[in-house]
Every structure is written in structure tokens, then in C-alpha cells.
Amino acid sequence: MDPDLDYYRTRASEERARAAAASDPAVRAAHRAMAERYERVAAGERLTLGIVERG
């Protein structure tokens, strides 16, 4: 398996675990969003992994 894809799959799994452990709904949502991004990259989708600022 491709080491880069393994990295993104591992990170997605870690983010899902952090989401499950978080008590704050906003933190859970942030970890789930990151997990989804890592999963999309692992699936071969090209994404811009930039920072989004919210007002």
C-alpha cells in the first residue's frame, strides 16, 4: 500500500477517535471535518488543506 495513503487513513482514524472523545460539540465537529478531509485525500481526491477563518 502507498505510504502516503496509509498516513492519511491513519490521520483520519485518529481524528475520528478524537471526535468520539470530545465533550464539546464544536470540537467534535472540527475533528469530524478533519477526518472527512483526510478520508477524501486517502481516496485520491485533491484538496486544498488550507485554514478557514470564520467570523
N, CA, C and O atoms as CSV, one atom per row, in Angstrom:
chain,resi,resn,atom,element,x,y,z
A,1,MET,N,N,0.831,-1.181,0.000
A,1,MET,CA,C,0.000,0.000,0.000
A,1,MET,C,C,0.880,1.251,0.000
A,1,MET,O,O,2.009,1.236,0.492
A,2,ASP,N,N,0.347,2.314,-0.553
A,2,ASP,CA,C,1.074,3.575,-0.647
A,2,ASP,C,C,1.245,4.181,0.752
A,2,ASP,O,O,0.260,4.393,1.459
A,3,PRO,N,N,2.494,4.460,1.151
A,3,PRO,CA,C,2.724,5.022,2.487
A,3,PRO,C,C,1.990,6.343,2.717
A,3,PRO,O,O,1.537,6.609,3.830
A,4,ASP,N,N,1.867,7.167,1.687
A,4,ASP,CA,C,1.161,8.441,1.846
A,4,ASP,C,C,-0.314,8.210,2.141
A,4,ASP,O,O,-0.893,8.888,2.989
A,5,LEU,N,N,-0.922,7.258,1.447
A,5,LEU,CA,C,-2.330,6.970,1.687
A,5,LEU,C,C,-2.529,6.372,3.070
A,5,LEU,O,O,-3.520,6.663,3.740
A,6,ASP,N,N,-1.594,5.540,3.497
A,6,ASP,CA,C,-1.657,4.996,4.857
A,6,ASP,C,C,-1.614,6.117,5.885
A,6,ASP,O,O,-2.330,6.081,6.886
A,7,TYR,N,N,-0.782,7.097,5.636
A,7,TYR,CA,C,-0.672,8.240,6.546
A,7,TYR,C,C,-2.028,8.923,6.683
A,7,TYR,O,O,-2.482,9.179,7.798
A,8,TYR,N,N,-2.681,9.220,5.554
A,8,TYR,CA,C,-3.958,9.922,5.592
A,8,TYR,C,C,-5.051,9.067,6.220
A,8,TYR,O,O,-5.914,9.590,6.926
A,9,ARG,N,N,-5.027,7.768,5.974
A,9,ARG,CA,C,-6.008,6.879,6.614
A,9,ARG,C,C,-5.800,6.850,8.126
A,9,ARG,O,O,-6.760,6.858,8.897
A,10,THR,N,N,-4.533,6.815,8.538
A,10,THR,CA,C,-4.224,6.817,9.970
A,10,THR,C,C,-4.684,8.117,10.610
A,10,THR,O,O,-5.292,8.111,11.680
A,11,ARG,N,N,-4.390,9.226,9.951
A,11,ARG,CA,C,-4.806,10.529,10.496
A,11,ARG,C,C,-6.325,10.617,10.589
A,11,ARG,O,O,-6.852,11.142,11.569
A,12,ALA,N,N,-7.035,10.112,9.585
A,12,ALA,CA,C,-8.498,10.122,9.620
A,12,ALA,C,C,-9.007,9.325,10.815
A,12,ALA,O,O,-9.926,9.754,11.513
A,13,SER,N,N,-8.408,8.172,11.043
A,13,SER,CA,C,-8.797,7.335,12.176
A,13,SER,C,C,-8.541,8.052,13.503
A,13,SER,O,O,-9.369,7.998,14.412
A,14,GLU,N,N,-7.400,8.718,13.608
A,14,GLU,CA,C,-7.074,9.461,14.827
A,14,GLU,C,C,-8.061,10.604,15.053
A,14,GLU,O,O,-8.486,10.848,16.182
A,15,GLU,N,N,-8.421,11.298,13.985
A,15,GLU,CA,C,-9.373,12.407,14.107
A,15,GLU,C,C,-10.748,11.886,14.518
A,15,GLU,O,O,-11.436,12.525,15.314
A,16,ARG,N,N,-11.155,10.738,13.988
A,16,ARG,CA,C,-12.442,10.142,14.392
A,16,ARG,C,C,-12.417,9.790,15.881
A,16,ARG,O,O,-13.402,10.000,16.590
A,17,ALA,N,N,-11.290,9.258,16.349
A,17,ALA,CA,C,-11.169,8.915,17.781
A,17,ALA,C,C,-11.231,10.173,18.635
A,17,ALA,O,O,-11.866,10.181,19.689
A,18,ARG,N,N,-10.573,11.233,18.183
A,18,ARG,CA,C,-10.620,12.494,18.939
A,18,ARG,C,C,-12.038,13.054,18.964
A,18,ARG,O,O,-12.481,13.588,19.981
A,19,ALA,N,N,-12.746,12.932,17.849
A,19,ALA,CA,C,-14.128,13.403,17.802
A,19,ALA,C,C,-14.993,12.625,18.787
A,19,ALA,O,O,-15.835,13.202,19.475
A,20,ALA,N,N,-14.785,11.333,18.849
A,20,ALA,CA,C,-15.577,10.494,19.760
A,20,ALA,C,C,-15.282,10.833,21.220
A,20,ALA,O,O,-16.163,10.721,22.072
A,21,ALA,N,N,-14.061,11.243,21.510
A,21,ALA,CA,C,-13.661,11.527,22.893
A,21,ALA,C,C,-14.016,12.946,23.338
A,21,ALA,O,O,-14.051,13.227,24.536
A,22,ALA,N,N,-14.277,13.828,22.397
A,22,ALA,CA,C,-14.522,15.233,22.729
A,22,ALA,C,C,-15.900,15.428,23.356
A,22,ALA,O,O,-16.884,14.824,22.928
A,23,SER,N,N,-15.949,16.269,24.364
A,23,SER,CA,C,-17.234,16.563,25.005
A,23,SER,C,C,-17.884,17.812,24.425
A,23,SER,O,O,-19.104,17.963,24.487
A,24,ASP,N,N,-17.089,18.693,23.870
A,24,ASP,CA,C,-17.589,19.938,23.285
A,24,ASP,C,C,-18.078,19.657,21.848
A,24,ASP,O,O,-17.310,19.150,21.031
A,25,PRO,N,N,-19.326,19.977,21.537
A,25,PRO,CA,C,-19.855,19.718,20.190
A,25,PRO,C,C,-19.059,20.406,19.077
A,25,PRO,O,O,-18.916,19.850,17.988
A,26,ALA,N,N,-18.543,21.603,19.338
A,26,ALA,CA,C,-17.763,22.306,18.318
A,26,ALA,C,C,-16.447,21.587,18.045
A,26,ALA,O,O,-15.999,21.505,16.901
A,27,VAL,N,N,-15.840,21.072,19.093
A,27,VAL,CA,C,-14.581,20.327,18.936
A,27,VAL,C,C,-14.843,19.024,18.190
A,27,VAL,O,O,-14.074,18.632,17.311
A,28,ARG,N,N,-15.947,18.353,18.554
A,28,ARG,CA,C,-16.317,17.116,17.848
A,28,ARG,C,C,-16.491,17.381,16.358
A,28,ARG,O,O,-15.994,16.626,15.523
A,29,ALA,N,N,-17.198,18.452,16.034
A,29,ALA,CA,C,-17.448,18.796,14.633
A,29,ALA,C,C,-16.143,19.095,13.895
A,29,ALA,O,O,-15.969,18.689,12.746
A,30,ALA,N,N,-15.236,19.796,14.549
A,30,ALA,CA,C,-13.950,20.116,13.918
A,30,ALA,C,C,-13.148,18.847,13.636
A,30,ALA,O,O,-12.560,18.709,12.563
A,31,HIS,N,N,-13.123,17.925,14.592
A,31,HIS,CA,C,-12.386,16.677,14.377
A,31,HIS,C,C,-13.045,15.831,13.285
A,31,HIS,O,O,-12.353,15.196,12.490
A,32,ARG,N,N,-14.366,15.821,13.245
A,32,ARG,CA,C,-15.057,15.074,12.185
A,32,ARG,C,C,-14.760,15.678,10.820
A,32,ARG,O,O,-14.559,14.949,9.848
A,33,ALA,N,N,-14.730,17.007,10.740
A,33,ALA,CA,C,-14.437,17.679,9.473
A,33,ALA,C,C,-13.026,17.330,8.993
A,33,ALA,O,O,-12.815,17.066,7.809
A,34,MET,N,N,-12.068,17.329,9.916
A,34,MET,CA,C,-10.702,16.962,9.527
A,34,MET,C,C,-10.633,15.510,9.101
A,34,MET,O,O,-9.938,15.184,8.139
A,35,ALA,N,N,-11.339,14.633,9.796
A,35,ALA,CA,C,-11.356,13.217,9.424
A,35,ALA,C,C,-11.904,13.054,8.005
A,35,ALA,O,O,-11.363,12.284,7.211
A,36,GLU,N,N,-12.964,13.771,7.696
A,36,GLU,CA,C,-13.544,13.693,6.355
A,36,GLU,C,C,-12.557,14.169,5.294
A,36,GLU,O,O,-12.469,13.581,4.216
A,37,ARG,N,N,-11.822,15.221,5.595
A,37,ARG,CA,C,-10.826,15.717,4.629
A,37,ARG,C,C,-9.720,14.686,4.411
A,37,ARG,O,O,-9.323,14.424,3.275
A,38,TYR,N,N,-9.224,14.103,5.510
A,38,TYR,CA,C,-8.186,13.086,5.372
A,38,TYR,C,C,-8.696,11.877,4.593
A,38,TYR,O,O,-7.964,11.304,3.786
A,39,GLU,N,N,-9.936,11.491,4.829
A,39,GLU,CA,C,-10.510,10.358,4.104
A,39,GLU,C,C,-10.630,10.659,2.614
A,39,GLU,O,O,-10.387,9.790,1.777
A,40,ARG,N,N,-11.003,11.892,2.287
A,40,ARG,CA,C,-11.111,12.274,0.876
A,40,ARG,C,C,-9.749,12.257,0.192
A,40,ARG,O,O,-9.635,11.822,-0.954
A,41,VAL,N,N,-8.720,12.724,0.884
A,41,VAL,CA,C,-7.366,12.689,0.327
A,41,VAL,C,C,-6.920,11.243,0.157
A,41,VAL,O,O,-6.321,10.904,-0.863
A,42,ALA,N,N,-7.197,10.386,1.130
A,42,ALA,CA,C,-6.819,8.974,1.044
A,42,ALA,C,C,-7.532,8.286,-0.113
A,42,ALA,O,O,-7.017,7.320,-0.677
A,43,ALA,N,N,-8.720,8.783,-0.467
A,43,ALA,CA,C,-9.478,8.213,-1.580
A,43,ALA,C,C,-8.980,8.726,-2.928
A,43,ALA,O,O,-9.469,8.300,-3.975
A,44,GLY,N,N,-8.007,9.641,-2.905
A,44,GLY,CA,C,-7.420,10.117,-4.150
A,44,GLY,C,C,-7.879,11.490,-4.587
A,44,GLY,O,O,-7.435,11.991,-5.621
A,45,GLU,N,N,-8.748,12.101,-3.828
A,45,GLU,CA,C,-9.227,13.433,-4.180
A,45,GLU,C,C,-8.159,14.464,-3.824
A,45,GLU,O,O,-7.507,14.366,-2.784
A,46,ARG,N,N,-7.992,15.442,-4.690
A,46,ARG,CA,C,-7.032,16.504,-4.415
A,46,ARG,C,C,-7.758,17.644,-3.735
A,46,ARG,O,O,-8.734,18.180,-4.261
A,47,LEU,N,N,-7.272,18.009,-2.560
A,47,LEU,CA,C,-7.884,19.081,-1.792
A,47,LEU,C,C,-6.850,20.133,-1.429
A,47,LEU,O,O,-5.651,19.861,-1.367
A,48,THR,N,N,-7.340,21.323,-1.192
A,48,THR,CA,C,-6.518,22.366,-0.613
A,48,THR,C,C,-6.725,22.273,0.891
A,48,THR,O,O,-7.831,22.502,1.380
A,49,LEU,N,N,-5.686,21.946,1.617
A,49,LEU,CA,C,-5.810,21.795,3.064
A,49,LEU,C,C,-5.436,23.095,3.770
A,49,LEU,O,O,-4.580,23.116,4.655
A,50,GLY,N,N,-6.087,24.167,3.365
A,50,GLY,CA,C,-5.822,25.470,3.965
A,50,GLY,C,C,-6.639,25.698,5.211
A,50,GLY,O,O,-7.500,24.895,5.571
A,51,ILE,N,N,-6.356,26.795,5.857
A,51,ILE,CA,C,-7.063,27.183,7.074
A,51,ILE,C,C,-8.250,28.062,6.680
A,51,ILE,O,O,-8.122,28.979,5.869
A,52,VAL,N,N,-9.379,27.767,7.259
A,52,VAL,CA,C,-10.579,28.563,7.008
A,52,VAL,C,C,-10.853,29.403,8.243
A,52,VAL,O,O,-10.972,28.882,9.352
A,53,GLU,N,N,-10.951,30.690,8.039
A,53,GLU,CA,C,-11.254,31.577,9.159
A,53,GLU,C,C,-12.734,31.862,9.167
A,53,GLU,O,O,-13.340,32.122,8.128
A,54,ARG,N,N,-13.305,31.810,10.343
A,54,ARG,CA,C,-14.726,32.090,10.489
A,54,ARG,C,C,-14.900,33.284,11.407
A,54,ARG,O,O,-14.192,33.429,12.403
A,55,GLY,N,N,-15.861,34.146,11.054
A,55,GLY,CA,C,-16.093,35.378,11.802
A,55,GLY,C,C,-16.900,35.208,12.967
A,55,GLY,O,O,-17.165,36.176,13.680
